[in-house]
Amino acid sequence: MEFKLDASFIEAIQNYAKLLNKEPSDIIKEALEDYFVKVEKELLEKSFEKESALTSFSSEEFFDGLDFDDE
């Protein structure tokens, strides 16, 4: 697996590593972990919205076709 980063990203990572007194690989790891949490949350929200749209019926849709006899 090969990764290519723009020079500006490499410079930013190096600067933050110095500023935070961390290894550049730790900066990248933390950033990716935060990104994955964000994306997972977005995917779960989209999935919930799709499920919600499929299961939300109006009362007319829900009772349509049902026959209630008053006996």
C-alpha positions in Angstrom: 0.0 0.0 0.0 1.4 3.4 -0.9 0.2 6.8 0.2 1.1 10.1 -1.4 0.6 13.4 0.4 1.0 16.9 -0.9 4.0 18.8 0.4 1.6 21.2 2.2 0.1 18.3 4.2 3.5 16.9 5.1 4.6 20.3 6.2 1.4 20.8 8.3 1.9 17.3 9.9 5.5 18.1 10.8 4.5 21.5 12.2 1.7 20.0 14.4 4.0 17.2 15.5 6.6 19.8 16.7 3.9 22.0 18.3 2.2 19.1 20.1 5.4 17.2 20.8 4.1 14.1 19.1 5.3 11.8 16.4 4.0 12.6 12.9 2.6 9.1 12.6 0.5 9.7 15.8 -0.9 12.9 14.3 -1.9 11.0 11.2 -3.4 8.1 13.2 -5.4 10.5 15.5 -6.7 12.4 12.5 -7.8 9.2 10.7 -9.5 7.9 13.8 -11.5 11.1 14.1 -12.3 11.0 10.4 -13.6 7.4 10.7 -15.8 8.2 13.7 -17.3 11.1 11.7 -17.9 9.0 8.6 -19.4 6.1 10.6 -21.8 8.6 12.3 -22.8 10.0 8.9 -23.4 6.5 7.5 -25.5 5.5 10.5 -27.6 8.6 10.2 -28.2 8.1 6.5 -29.1 4.4 7.2 -31.5 5.5 9.9 -33.1 8.1 7.6 -33.6 5.5 4.9 -35.1 3.0 7.4 -37.3 5.8 8.8 -38.5 6.8 5.4 -39.4 3.1 4.6 -41.3 2.6 7.9 -43.1 5.9 8.3 -46.7 5.5 7.2 -49.5 8.0 7.4 -52.5 6.7 9.3 -54.3 6.4 5.9 -51.5 4.3 4.4 -51.4 2.1 7.5 -55.1 1.4 7.6 -55.6 1.3 3.8 -57.1 -2.0 2.8 -58.2 -3.0 6.3 -61.8 -3.7 6.8 -63.3 -3.0 10.2 -66.7 -4.3 10.6 -68.8 -3.0 13.4 -70.6 -6.1 14.7 
